Amino acid sequence: MSESSKGWTKELRSISWNDKEAKYDIRDWLEDLEKMDKGVTLSKEEIVALRDFLNGLEL
């Protein structure tokens, strides 16, 4: 999504833990993907609601 001047990239990823339904994760990662910063995790329902909200914005 974006990259900071210090090498961190903001990414949206689909992540599944322990064979559960995938969730959507938005957070910053260091370029080697060994470190991550705080972020937000959304369920399928939450990401759909966010999509619908964003589609309704006039940008």
C-alpha distance matrix in Angstrom:
0.0 3.8 7.2 10.4 13.8 15.1 12.9 10.8 7.2 5.4 5.5 7.4 10.7 14.1 16.8 20.5 23.1 26.8 26.8 25.7 23.5 19.8 17.7 14.0 12.4 9.5 9.9 9.6 11.2 13.5 13.2 16.2 14.9 18.2 17.1 14.9 14.8 15.6 13.5 14.4 15.8 16.6 19.3 19.4 21.3 19.0 15.8 18.2 19.4 16.0 15.3 18.8 18.4 15.4 17.3 20.2 18.7 19.9 17.1
3.8 0.0 3.8 6.8 10.1 11.7 10.0 8.4 5.6 5.3 7.5 10.4 13.5 17.1 19.3 23.1 25.3 29.1 29.5 28.4 26.6 22.8 20.5 16.9 14.7 11.4 10.6 9.0 10.6 12.0 11.9 15.3 14.7 17.7 16.4 14.4 14.1 15.4 14.1 15.8 17.8 19.2 22.2 22.6 24.5 21.8 19.0 21.5 22.4 18.8 18.5 21.8 21.0 17.9 20.0 22.6 20.6 21.4 18.2
7.2 3.8 0.0 3.8 6.7 8.1 6.4 5.6 4.2 6.3 9.1 12.6 15.2 19.0 20.7 24.4 26.2 29.9 30.6 29.9 28.4 24.7 22.5 19.1 16.4 13.2 11.4 8.6 9.3 9.6 9.3 13.1 13.1 15.8 14.5 13.3 13.1 15.3 14.8 17.3 19.5 21.4 24.6 25.4 27.4 24.7 22.0 24.8 25.6 22.1 22.0 25.4 24.5 21.5 23.8 26.2 24.1 24.8 21.6
10.4 6.8 3.8 0.0 3.8 5.3 5.5 5.3 6.3 8.3 11.8 15.3 17.9 21.6 22.9 26.5 27.9 31.6 32.7 31.9 30.7 27.0 24.6 21.3 18.2 14.8 12.3 9.2 10.1 9.7 10.3 14.0 14.3 16.3 14.4 13.3 12.5 14.8 15.1 18.0 20.7 23.0 26.4 27.6 29.4 26.4 24.1 27.1 27.5 23.9 24.3 27.6 26.1 23.3 26.0 28.1 25.6 26.3 23.0
13.8 10.1 6.7 3.8 0.0 3.8 5.6 7.5 9.4 11.9 15.3 18.9 21.3 25.0 26.2 29.8 31.0 34.6 35.8 35.2 34.2 30.5 28.2 24.9 21.8 18.5 15.8 12.4 12.7 11.3 11.4 14.9 16.1 17.7 16.0 15.7 15.1 17.7 18.5 21.6 24.3 26.7 30.2 31.4 33.2 30.2 27.9 30.9 31.3 27.6 28.0 31.2 29.7 26.8 29.3 31.4 28.7 29.1 25.7
15.1 11.7 8.1 5.3 3.8 0.0 3.8 5.8 9.1 11.9 15.1 18.8 20.7 24.4 24.9 28.3 29.1 32.6 34.1 33.8 33.1 29.5 27.3 24.4 21.0 18.1 14.9 11.2 10.8 8.6 9.3 12.5 13.7 14.7 12.9 13.2 12.9 15.9 17.3 20.8 23.4 26.2 29.6 31.1 33.2 30.2 28.2 31.4 31.9 28.4 29.0 32.4 31.0 28.3 31.1 33.2 30.8 31.5 28.3
12.9 10.0 6.4 5.5 5.6 3.8 0.0 3.8 6.5 10.0 12.6 16.3 17.9 21.6 22.2 25.7 26.7 30.1 31.5 31.3 30.6 27.0 25.0 22.1 18.9 16.3 13.4 9.7 8.5 6.2 5.9 9.3 10.7 12.4 11.3 11.7 12.3 15.6 16.5 19.8 21.9 24.6 27.8 29.0 31.4 28.7 26.4 29.5 30.5 27.0 27.4 30.9 30.0 27.3 29.7 32.2 30.1 31.0 27.8
10.8 8.4 5.6 5.3 7.5 5.8 3.8 0.0 3.8 6.7 9.5 13.2 14.9 18.5 19.1 22.6 23.6 27.1 28.5 28.1 27.3 23.7 21.6 18.7 15.4 12.7 9.6 5.9 5.3 4.5 5.9 9.3 9.2 11.0 9.3 8.6 8.9 12.0 12.7 15.9 18.2 20.9 24.1 25.6 27.8 25.1 22.9 26.2 27.1 23.7 24.3 27.9 26.9 24.4 27.1 29.5 27.6 28.9 25.9
7.2 5.6 4.2 6.3 9.4 9.1 6.5 3.8 0.0 3.8 6.2 9.9 11.9 15.7 16.9 20.5 22.1 25.8 26.7 26.1 24.9 21.2 19.2 16.0 13.1 10.3 8.1 5.2 5.3 6.5 6.8 10.1 9.3 12.1 10.9 9.5 10.0 12.4 11.9 14.5 16.4 18.7 21.7 22.7 25.1 22.5 20.0 23.1 24.2 20.9 21.1 24.7 24.1 21.5 23.9 26.6 24.9 26.2 23.3
5.4 5.3 6.3 8.3 11.9 11.9 10.0 6.7 3.8 0.0 3.8 7.1 9.8 13.5 15.0 18.8 20.5 24.3 25.1 24.0 22.5 18.9 16.4 13.0 10.2 7.0 5.4 4.2 6.4 9.1 10.1 13.0 11.2 13.9 12.2 9.7 9.4 10.6 9.2 11.3 13.3 15.3 18.5 19.5 21.6 18.9 16.5 19.6 20.5 17.2 17.6 21.2 20.4 18.0 20.7 23.2 21.7 23.3 20.7
5.5 7.5 9.1 11.8 15.3 15.1 12.6 9.5 6.2 3.8 0.0 3.8 6.2 10.0 11.9 15.7 17.9 21.6 22.0 21.0 19.4 15.6 13.5 10.2 7.9 5.6 5.8 6.3 7.3 10.5 11.0 13.1 10.8 13.8 12.8 10.4 11.0 11.9 9.7 10.9 11.7 13.4 16.1 16.7 19.2 17.0 14.3 17.4 18.9 15.9 15.9 19.7 19.6 17.4 19.6 22.5 21.6 23.5 21.2
7.4 10.4 12.6 15.3 18.9 18.8 16.3 13.2 9.9 7.1 3.8 0.0 3.8 7.0 9.6 13.3 15.9 19.7 19.6 18.3 16.2 12.5 10.4 6.8 5.6 4.6 7.0 9.1 10.3 13.8 14.4 16.0 13.2 16.1 15.2 12.4 12.9 12.9 9.9 9.7 9.6 10.4 12.7 13.1 15.6 13.7 10.8 13.9 15.7 13.1 13.0 16.8 17.1 15.3 17.4 20.4 20.1 22.3 20.6
10.7 13.5 15.2 17.9 21.3 20.7 17.9 14.9 11.9 9.8 6.2 3.8 0.0 3.8 6.1 9.9 12.7 16.3 16.1 15.2 13.4 9.6 8.3 5.7 5.2 6.6 8.6 10.8 11.0 14.3 14.8 15.5 12.3 15.0 14.8 12.4 13.8 13.8 11.2 10.8 9.4 10.4 11.9 12.2 15.4 14.2 11.6 14.6 16.9 15.0 14.9 18.6 19.5 18.1 19.8 23.0 23.1 25.5 24.0
14.1 17.1 19.0 21.6 25.0 24.4 21.6 18.5 15.7 13.5 10.0 7.0 3.8 0.0 3.8 6.9 10.3 13.7 13.0 11.9 9.8 6.1 5.7 4.6 6.3 9.1 11.6 14.1 14.3 17.6 18.1 18.3 14.9 17.2 17.3 15.0 16.4 16.0 13.2 12.0 9.5 9.6 9.9 9.8 13.4 13.1 10.8 13.4 16.2 15.1 15.0 18.3 19.7 18.9 20.4 23.5 24.2 26.8 25.8
16.8 19.3 20.7 22.9 26.2 24.9 22.2 19.1 16.9 15.0 11.9 9.6 6.1 3.8 0.0 3.8 6.7 10.2 10.1 9.4 8.5 5.1 5.4 6.2 6.9 10.3 12.1 14.6 14.3 17.4 18.3 17.9 14.3 15.8 16.0 14.0 15.7 15.3 13.1 12.0 9.2 10.1 10.3 11.2 14.7 14.4 13.0 15.9 18.3 17.5 18.0 21.2 22.4 21.9 23.6 26.5 27.2 30.0 29.0
20.5 23.1 24.4 26.5 29.8 28.3 25.7 22.6 20.5 18.8 15.7 13.3 9.9 6.9 3.8 0.0 3.8 6.8 6.4 5.9 6.0 4.2 6.2 8.8 10.1 13.8 15.4 18.0 17.6 20.5 21.5 20.6 17.0 18.0 18.4 16.7 18.4 17.8 15.8 14.5 11.2 11.7 10.7 11.7 15.1 15.6 14.8 17.2 19.7 19.6 20.2 23.0 24.5 24.5 26.0 28.8 29.8 32.8 32.1
23.1 25.3 26.2 27.9 31.0 29.1 26.7 23.6 22.1 20.5 17.9 15.9 12.7 10.3 6.7 3.8 0.0 3.8 5.6 5.7 7.8 7.4 8.7 11.4 12.0 15.6 16.6 19.0 18.4 21.1 22.4 21.1 17.5 17.7 18.0 16.6 18.4 17.7 16.4 15.3 12.2 13.4 12.6 14.4 17.4 17.6 17.5 20.1 22.2 22.1 23.1 25.9 27.1 27.3 29.1 31.6 32.5 35.7 34.9
26.8 29.1 29.9 31.6 34.6 32.6 30.1 27.1 25.8 24.3 21.6 19.7 16.3 13.7 10.2 6.8 3.8 0.0 3.8 5.5 8.9 9.8 11.8 14.9 15.7 19.4 20.4 22.7 21.9 24.4 25.6 24.0 20.5 20.3 21.0 19.9 21.8 21.1 20.0 18.8 15.6 16.5 15.2 16.7 19.6 20.3 20.5 22.8 24.9 25.2 26.2 28.8 30.1 30.5 32.2 34.7 35.8 39.0 38.5
26.8 29.5 30.6 32.7 35.8 34.1 31.5 28.5 26.7 25.1 22.0 19.6 16.1 13.0 10.1 6.4 5.6 3.8 0.0 3.8 6.8 8.4 11.4 14.6 16.3 20.0 21.6 24.1 23.3 26.0 26.9 25.4 22.0 22.4 23.2 22.0 23.9 23.2 21.6 20.0 16.5 16.6 14.7 15.4 18.4 19.7 19.6 21.4 23.9 24.5 25.1 27.5 29.3 29.7 31.0 33.6 35.0 38.2 37.8
25.7 28.4 29.9 31.9 35.2 33.8 31.3 28.1 26.1 24.0 21.0 18.3 15.2 11.9 9.4 5.9 5.7 5.5 3.8 0.0 3.8 6.3 8.8 12.5 14.4 18.3 20.2 23.1 23.0 26.0 27.2 26.2 22.6 23.2 23.4 21.6 23.0 21.7 19.7 17.7 14.0 13.6 11.3 12.2 14.9 16.3 16.6 18.4 20.6 21.4 22.3 24.5 26.2 27.0 28.3 30.6 32.2 35.5 35.3
23.5 26.6 28.4 30.7 34.2 33.1 30.6 27.3 24.9 22.5 19.4 16.2 13.4 9.8 8.5 6.0 7.8 8.9 6.8 3.8 0.0 3.8 6.6 10.1 12.9 16.6 19.1 22.3 22.5 25.8 26.8 26.3 22.7 23.8 23.9 21.7 22.8 21.4 18.9 16.4 12.6 11.4 8.7 8.7 11.6 13.4 13.4 14.8 17.3 18.3 18.9 21.0 22.9 23.7 24.8 27.2 28.9 32.2 32.2
19.8 22.8 24.7 27.0 30.5 29.5 27.0 23.7 21.2 18.9 15.6 12.5 9.6 6.1 5.1 4.2 7.4 9.8 8.4 6.3 3.8 0.0 3.8 6.8 9.5 13.2 15.8 18.8 19.1 22.4 23.3 23.0 19.4 20.9 20.9 18.7 19.8 18.7 16.0 13.9 10.3 9.4 7.6 7.8 11.3 12.2 11.4 13.4 16.1 16.3 16.8 19.4 21.1 21.4 22.6 25.3 26.7 29.8 29.4
17.7 20.5 22.5 24.6 28.2 27.3 25.0 21.6 19.2 16.4 13.5 10.4 8.3 5.7 5.4 6.2 8.7 11.8 11.4 8.8 6.6 3.8 0.0 3.8 6.5 10.1 12.9 16.3 17.1 20.7 22.0 22.2 18.5 20.0 19.4 16.6 17.2 15.6 12.7 10.2 6.6 5.8 4.9 6.4 9.6 9.4 8.8 11.6 13.7 13.5 14.5 17.2 18.4 18.7 20.5 22.9 24.0 27.2 26.8
14.0 16.9 19.1 21.3 24.9 24.4 22.1 18.7 16.0 13.0 10.2 6.8 5.7 4.6 6.2 8.8 11.4 14.9 14.6 12.5 10.1 6.8 3.8 0.0 3.8 6.8 10.1 13.4 14.7 18.4 19.6 20.4 16.8 18.8 17.9 14.9 15.2 13.9 10.5 8.3 5.6 5.0 6.2 7.2 10.2 9.0 7.2 10.5 12.5 11.3 12.2 15.4 16.3 16.0 17.9 20.6 21.2 24.2 23.5
12.4 14.7 16.4 18.2 21.8 21.0 18.9 15.4 13.1 10.2 7.9 5.6 5.2 6.3 6.9 10.1 12.0 15.7 16.3 14.4 12.9 9.5 6.5 3.8 0.0 3.8 6.4 9.9 11.3 15.1 16.7 17.6 14.0 15.8 14.5 11.3 11.5 10.3 7.1 5.8 4.4 6.3 8.9 10.7 13.2 11.2 9.6 13.3 14.7 12.8 14.0 17.4 17.6 16.9 19.4 21.9 21.9 24.8 23.6
9.5 11.4 13.2 14.8 18.5 18.1 16.3 12.7 10.3 7.0 5.6 4.6 6.6 9.1 10.3 13.8 15.6 19.4 20.0 18.3 16.6 13.2 10.1 6.8 3.8 0.0 3.8 7.3 9.6 13.4 15.2 16.8 13.7 15.7 13.9 10.4 9.9 8.9 5.5 5.4 6.5 8.3 11.6 13.2 15.2 12.5 10.6 14.2 15.1 12.4 13.6 17.1 16.7 15.4 18.2 20.6 20.0 22.6 21.0
9.9 10.6 11.4 12.3 15.8 14.9 13.4 9.6 8.1 5.4 5.8 7.0 8.6 11.6 12.1 15.4 16.6 20.4 21.6 20.2 19.1 15.8 12.9 10.1 6.4 3.8 0.0 3.8 6.6 10.2 12.5 14.3 11.3 13.0 10.7 7.1 6.2 6.1 4.1 6.5 8.6 11.4 14.8 16.7 18.7 15.9 14.3 18.0 18.6 15.8 17.2 20.6 19.8 18.3 21.3 23.6 22.6 24.9 22.9
9.6 9.0 8.6 9.2 12.4 11.2 9.7 5.9 5.2 4.2 6.3 9.1 10.8 14.1 14.6 18.0 19.0 22.7 24.1 23.1 22.3 18.8 16.3 13.4 9.9 7.3 3.8 0.0 3.8 6.9 9.4 11.6 9.4 11.1 8.7 5.8 5.2 7.2 7.0 10.1 12.3 15.2 18.5 20.3 22.4 19.6 17.8 21.3 22.1 18.9 20.0 23.5 22.6 20.7 23.7 26.0 24.5 26.4 24.0
11.2 10.6 9.3 10.1 12.7 10.8 8.5 5.3 5.3 6.4 7.3 10.3 11.0 14.3 14.3 17.6 18.4 21.9 23.3 23.0 22.5 19.1 17.1 14.7 11.3 9.6 6.6 3.8 0.0 3.8 6.3 7.9 5.6 7.6 5.9 4.4 6.3 9.3 9.8 12.8 14.3 17.3 20.2 21.9 24.4 22.0 20.1 23.6 24.7 21.8 22.6 26.2 25.7 23.7 26.4 29.0 27.7 29.5 27.1
13.5 12.0 9.6 9.7 11.3 8.6 6.2 4.5 6.5 9.1 10.5 13.8 14.3 17.6 17.4 20.5 21.1 24.4 26.0 26.0 25.8 22.4 20.7 18.4 15.1 13.4 10.2 6.9 3.8 0.0 3.8 5.6 5.3 6.6 5.4 6.2 8.3 11.9 13.1 16.3 17.9 21.0 23.9 25.6 28.2 25.8 23.8 27.3 28.4 25.4 26.1 29.8 29.2 27.0 29.6 32.2 30.7 32.3 29.5
13.2 11.9 9.3 10.3 11.4 9.3 5.9 5.9 6.8 10.1 11.0 14.4 14.8 18.1 18.3 21.5 22.4 25.6 26.9 27.2 26.8 23.3 22.0 19.6 16.7 15.2 12.5 9.4 6.3 3.8 0.0 3.8 5.4 7.8 8.4 9.6 11.9 15.3 16.0 18.9 20.2 22.9 25.6 26.7 29.6 27.4 25.0 28.3 29.8 26.8 26.9 30.7 30.3 27.9 30.2 33.0 31.5 32.8 29.9
16.2 15.3 13.1 14.0 14.9 12.5 9.3 9.3 10.1 13.0 13.1 16.0 15.5 18.3 17.9 20.6 21.1 24.0 25.4 26.2 26.3 23.0 22.2 20.4 17.6 16.8 14.3 11.6 7.9 5.6 3.8 0.0 3.9 5.5 7.6 9.9 13.1 16.5 17.4 20.2 21.0 23.9 26.2 27.4 30.5 28.7 26.4 29.7 31.5 28.7 28.9 32.7 32.6 30.4 32.6 35.6 34.4 35.9 33.2
14.9 14.7 13.1 14.3 16.1 13.7 10.7 9.2 9.3 11.2 10.8 13.2 12.3 14.9 14.3 17.0 17.5 20.5 22.0 22.6 22.7 19.4 18.5 16.8 14.0 13.7 11.3 9.4 5.6 5.3 5.4 3.9 0.0 3.8 5.6 7.1 10.6 13.7 14.3 16.8 17.3 20.2 22.5 23.9 27.0 25.2 23.2 26.5 28.3 25.7 26.2 29.9 29.9 28.0 30.3 33.2 32.3 34.1 31.6
18.2 17.7 15.8 16.3 17.7 14.7 12.4 11.0 12.1 13.9 13.8 16.1 15.0 17.2 15.8 18.0 17.7 20.3 22.4 23.2 23.8 20.9 20.0 18.8 15.8 15.7 13.0 11.1 7.6 6.6 7.8 5.5 3.8 0.0 3.8 6.9 10.5 13.7 15.1 17.9 18.4 21.7 24.0 25.8 28.8 27.0 25.4 28.9 30.4 28.0 28.8 32.5 32.3 30.7 33.2 35.9 35.0 37.0 34.6
17.1 16.4 14.5 14.4 16.0 12.9 11.3 9.3 10.9 12.2 12.8 15.2 14.8 17.3 16.0 18.4 18.0 21.0 23.2 23.4 23.9 20.9 19.4 17.9 14.5 13.9 10.7 8.7 5.9 5.4 8.4 7.6 5.6 3.8 0.0 3.8 6.9 10.3 12.3 15.4 16.6 20.1 22.8 25.0 27.6 25.4 24.0 27.7 28.8 26.2 27.4 31.0 30.4 28.9 31.7 34.2 33.0 35.0 32.7
14.9 14.4 13.3 13.3 15.7 13.2 11.7 8.6 9.5 9.7 10.4 12.4 12.4 15.0 14.0 16.7 16.6 19.9 22.0 21.6 21.7 18.7 16.6 14.9 11.3 10.4 7.1 5.8 4.4 6.2 9.6 9.9 7.1 6.9 3.8 0.0 3.8 6.9 8.5 11.7 13.2 16.7 19.6 21.9 24.3 21.9 20.6 24.4 25.2 22.6 24.1 27.5 26.9 25.5 28.4 30.7 29.6 31.8 29.6
14.8 14.1 13.1 12.5 15.1 12.9 12.3 8.9 10.0 9.4 11.0 12.9 13.8 16.4 15.7 18.4 18.4 21.8 23.9 23.0 22.8 19.8 17.2 15.2 11.5 9.9 6.2 5.2 6.3 8.3 11.9 13.1 10.6 10.5 6.9 3.8 0.0 3.8 6.4 10.0 12.4 16.0 19.3 21.8 23.7 20.9 20.0 23.7 24.1 21.3 23.1 26.4 25.2 23.9 27.2 29.1 27.8 30.0 27.9
15.6 15.4 15.3 14.8 17.7 15.9 15.6 12.0 12.4 10.6 11.9 12.9 13.8 16.0 15.3 17.8 17.7 21.1 23.2 21.7 21.4 18.7 15.6 13.9 10.3 8.9 6.1 7.2 9.3 11.9 15.3 16.5 13.7 13.7 10.3 6.9 3.8 0.0 3.8 7.2 10.0 13.5 16.9 19.8 21.2 18.2 17.8 21.6 21.5 19.0 21.3 24.3 22.9 22.1 25.5 27.2 26.0 28.5 26.7
13.5 14.1 14.8 15.1 18.5 17.3 16.5 12.7 11.9 9.2 9.7 9.9 11.2 13.2 13.1 15.8 16.4 20.0 21.6 19.7 18.9 16.0 12.7 10.5 7.1 5.5 4.1 7.0 9.8 13.1 16.0 17.4 14.3 15.1 12.3 8.5 6.4 3.8 0.0 3.8 6.8 10.1 13.7 16.3 17.8 14.7 14.1 17.9 17.9 15.3 17.6 20.6 19.4 18.7 22.0 23.8 22.8 25.5 23.9
14.4 15.8 17.3 18.0 21.6 20.8 19.8 15.9 14.5 11.3 10.9 9.7 10.8 12.0 12.0 14.5 15.3 18.8 20.0 17.7 16.4 13.9 10.2 8.3 5.8 5.4 6.5 10.1 12.8 16.3 18.9 20.2 16.8 17.9 15.4 11.7 10.0 7.2 3.8 0.0 3.8 6.6 10.3 13.0 14.2 11.0 10.9 14.7 14.5 12.4 14.9 17.7 16.8 16.6 19.8 21.5 21.0 24.0 23.0
15.8 17.8 19.5 20.7 24.3 23.4 21.9 18.2 16.4 13.3 11.7 9.6 9.4 9.5 9.2 11.2 12.2 15.6 16.5 14.0 12.6 10.3 6.6 5.6 4.4 6.5 8.6 12.3 14.3 17.9 20.2 21.0 17.3 18.4 16.6 13.2 12.4 10.0 6.8 3.8 0.0 3.8 7.0 10.0 11.6 9.2 9.2 12.9 13.5 12.1 14.4 17.2 16.9 17.1 19.9 21.8 22.0 25.2 24.5
16.6 19.2 21.4 23.0 26.7 26.2 24.6 20.9 18.7 15.3 13.4 10.4 10.4 9.6 10.1 11.7 13.4 16.5 16.6 13.6 11.4 9.4 5.8 5.0 6.3 8.3 11.4 15.2 17.3 21.0 22.9 23.9 20.2 21.7 20.1 16.7 16.0 13.5 10.1 6.6 3.8 0.0 3.8 6.6 7.8 5.5 5.9 9.4 10.0 9.3 11.6 14.0 14.2 14.9 17.4 19.2 19.9 23.3 23.1
19.3 22.2 24.6 26.4 30.2 29.6 27.8 24.1 21.7 18.5 16.1 12.7 11.9 9.9 10.3 10.7 12.6 15.2 14.7 11.3 8.7 7.6 4.9 6.2 8.9 11.6 14.8 18.5 20.2 23.9 25.6 26.2 22.5 24.0 22.8 19.6 19.3 16.9 13.7 10.3 7.0 3.8 0.0 3.8 5.4 5.1 6.2 8.6 9.8 10.5 12.2 14.2 15.2 16.4 18.2 20.1 21.4 24.9 25.1
19.4 22.6 25.4 27.6 31.4 31.1 29.0 25.6 22.7 19.5 16.7 13.1 12.2 9.8 11.2 11.7 14.4 16.7 15.4 12.2 8.7 7.8 6.4 7.2 10.7 13.2 16.7 20.3 21.9 25.6 26.7 27.4 23.9 25.8 25.0 21.9 21.8 19.8 16.3 13.0 10.0 6.6 3.8 0.0 3.8 5.5 5.2 6.2 8.6 9.9 10.5 12.3 14.2 15.3 16.4 18.5 20.4 23.8 24.2
21.3 24.5 27.4 29.4 33.2 33.2 31.4 27.8 25.1 21.6 19.2 15.6 15.4 13.4 14.7 15.1 17.4 19.6 18.4 14.9 11.6 11.3 9.6 10.2 13.2 15.2 18.7 22.4 24.4 28.2 29.6 30.5 27.0 28.8 27.6 24.3 23.7 21.2 17.8 14.2 11.6 7.8 5.4 3.8 0.0 3.8 5.6 5.2 6.2 8.7 9.9 10.6 12.3 14.3 15.3 16.8 19.0 22.5 23.5
19.0 21.8 24.7 26.4 30.2 30.2 28.7 25.1 22.5 18.9 17.0 13.7 14.2 13.1 14.4 15.6 17.6 20.3 19.7 16.3 13.4 12.2 9.4 9.0 11.2 12.5 15.9 19.6 22.0 25.8 27.4 28.7 25.2 27.0 25.4 21.9 20.9 18.2 14.7 11.0 9.2 5.5 5.1 5.5 3.8 0.0 3.8 5.4 5.0 6.1 8.6 9.8 10.4 12.2 14.1 15.4 17.0 20.6 21.2
15.8 19.0 22.0 24.1 27.9 28.2 26.4 22.9 20.0 16.5 14.3 10.8 11.6 10.8 13.0 14.8 17.5 20.5 19.6 16.6 13.4 11.4 8.8 7.2 9.6 10.6 14.3 17.8 20.1 23.8 25.0 26.4 23.2 25.4 24.0 20.6 20.0 17.8 14.1 10.9 9.2 5.9 6.2 5.2 5.6 3.8 0.0 3.8 5.4 4.9 6.1 8.6 9.7 10.4 12.1 14.2 15.6 18.9 19.2
18.2 21.5 24.8 27.1 30.9 31.4 29.5 26.2 23.1 19.6 17.4 13.9 14.6 13.4 15.9 17.2 20.1 22.8 21.4 18.4 14.8 13.4 11.6 10.5 13.3 14.2 18.0 21.3 23.6 27.3 28.3 29.7 26.5 28.9 27.7 24.4 23.7 21.6 17.9 14.7 12.9 9.4 8.6 6.2 5.2 5.4 3.8 0.0 3.8 5.4 5.0 6.2 8.6 9.9 10.4 12.5 14.6 18.0 18.9
19.4 22.4 25.6 27.5 31.3 31.9 30.5 27.1 24.2 20.5 18.9 15.7 16.9 16.2 18.3 19.7 22.2 24.9 23.9 20.6 17.3 16.1 13.7 12.5 14.7 15.1 18.6 22.1 24.7 28.4 29.8 31.5 28.3 30.4 28.8 25.2 24.1 21.5 17.9 14.5 13.5 10.0 9.8 8.6 6.2 5.0 5.4 3.8 0.0 3.8 5.4 5.1 6.1 8.6 9.9 10.8 12.9 16.5 17.8
16.0 18.8 22.1 23.9 27.6 28.4 27.0 23.7 20.9 17.2 15.9 13.1 15.0 15.1 17.5 19.6 22.1 25.2 24.5 21.4 18.3 16.3 13.5 11.3 12.8 12.4 15.8 18.9 21.8 25.4 26.8 28.7 25.7 28.0 26.2 22.6 21.3 19.0 15.3 12.4 12.1 9.3 10.5 9.9 8.7 6.1 4.9 5.4 3.8 0.0 3.8 5.4 5.0 6.1 8.5 9.9 11.0 14.6 15.1
15.3 18.5 22.0 24.3 28.0 29.0 27.4 24.3 21.1 17.6 15.9 13.0 14.9 15.0 18.0 20.2 23.1 26.2 25.1 22.3 18.9 16.8 14.5 12.2 14.0 13.6 17.2 20.0 22.6 26.1 26.9 28.9 26.2 28.8 27.4 24.1 23.1 21.3 17.6 14.9 14.4 11.6 12.2 10.5 9.9 8.6 6.1 5.0 5.4 3.8 0.0 3.8 5.4 5.2 6.0 8.6 10.2 13.4 13.9
18.8 21.8 25.4 27.6 31.2 32.4 30.9 27.9 24.7 21.2 19.7 16.8 18.6 18.3 21.2 23.0 25.9 28.8 27.5 24.5 21.0 19.4 17.2 15.4 17.4 17.1 20.6 23.5 26.2 29.8 30.7 32.7 29.9 32.5 31.0 27.5 26.4 24.3 20.6 17.7 17.2 14.0 14.2 12.3 10.6 9.8 8.6 6.2 5.1 5.4 3.8 0.0 3.8 5.5 5.1 6.4 9.1 12.4 14.0
18.4 21.0 24.5 26.1 29.7 31.0 30.0 26.9 24.1 20.4 19.6 17.1 19.5 19.7 22.4 24.5 27.1 30.1 29.3 26.2 22.9 21.1 18.4 16.3 17.6 16.7 19.8 22.6 25.7 29.2 30.3 32.6 29.9 32.3 30.4 26.9 25.2 22.9 19.4 16.8 16.9 14.2 15.2 14.2 12.3 10.4 9.7 8.6 6.1 5.0 5.4 3.8 0.0 3.8 5.5 5.3 6.8 10.5 12.1
15.4 17.9 21.5 23.3 26.8 28.3 27.3 24.4 21.5 18.0 17.4 15.3 18.1 18.9 21.9 24.5 27.3 30.5 29.7 27.0 23.7 21.4 18.7 16.0 16.9 15.4 18.3 20.7 23.7 27.0 27.9 30.4 28.0 30.7 28.9 25.5 23.9 22.1 18.7 16.6 17.1 14.9 16.4 15.3 14.3 12.2 10.4 9.9 8.6 6.1 5.2 5.5 3.8 0.0 3.8 5.3 5.3 8.6 9.2
17.3 20.0 23.8 26.0 29.3 31.1 29.7 27.1 23.9 20.7 19.6 17.4 19.8 20.4 23.6 26.0 29.1 32.2 31.0 28.3 24.8 22.6 20.5 17.9 19.4 18.2 21.3 23.7 26.4 29.6 30.2 32.6 30.3 33.2 31.7 28.4 27.2 25.5 22.0 19.8 19.9 17.4 18.2 16.4 15.3 14.1 12.1 10.4 9.9 8.5 6.0 5.1 5.5 3.8 0.0 3.8 5.6 8.0 9.4
20.2 22.6 26.2 28.1 31.4 33.2 32.2 29.5 26.6 23.2 22.5 20.4 23.0 23.5 26.5 28.8 31.6 34.7 33.6 30.6 27.2 25.3 22.9 20.6 21.9 20.6 23.6 26.0 29.0 32.2 33.0 35.6 33.2 35.9 34.2 30.7 29.1 27.2 23.8 21.5 21.8 19.2 20.1 18.5 16.8 15.4 14.2 12.5 10.8 9.9 8.6 6.4 5.3 5.3 3.8 0.0 3.8 6.6 9.3
18.7 20.6 24.1 25.6 28.7 30.8 30.1 27.6 24.9 21.7 21.6 20.1 23.1 24.2 27.2 29.8 32.5 35.8 35.0 32.2 28.9 26.7 24.0 21.2 21.9 20.0 22.6 24.5 27.7 30.7 31.5 34.4 32.3 35.0 33.0 29.6 27.8 26.0 22.8 21.0 22.0 19.9 21.4 20.4 19.0 17.0 15.6 14.6 12.9 11.0 10.2 9.1 6.8 5.3 5.6 3.8 0.0 3.8 6.0
19.9 21.4 24.8 26.3 29.1 31.5 31.0 28.9 26.2 23.3 23.5 22.3 25.5 26.8 30.0 32.8 35.7 39.0 38.2 35.5 32.2 29.8 27.2 24.2 24.8 22.6 24.9 26.4 29.5 32.3 32.8 35.9 34.1 37.0 35.0 31.8 30.0 28.5 25.5 24.0 25.2 23.3 24.9 23.8 22.5 20.6 18.9 18.0 16.5 14.6 13.4 12.4 10.5 8.6 8.0 6.6 3.8 0.0 3.8
17.1 18.2 21.6 23.0 25.7 28.3 27.8 25.9 23.3 20.7 21.2 20.6 24.0 25.8 29.0 32.1 34.9 38.5 37.8 35.3 32.2 29.4 26.8 23.5 23.6 21.0 22.9 24.0 27.1 29.5 29.9 33.2 31.6 34.6 32.7 29.6 27.9 26.7 23.9 23.0 24.5 23.1 25.1 24.2 23.5 21.2 19.2 18.9 17.8 15.1 13.9 14.0 12.1 9.2 9.4 9.3 6.0 3.8 0.0
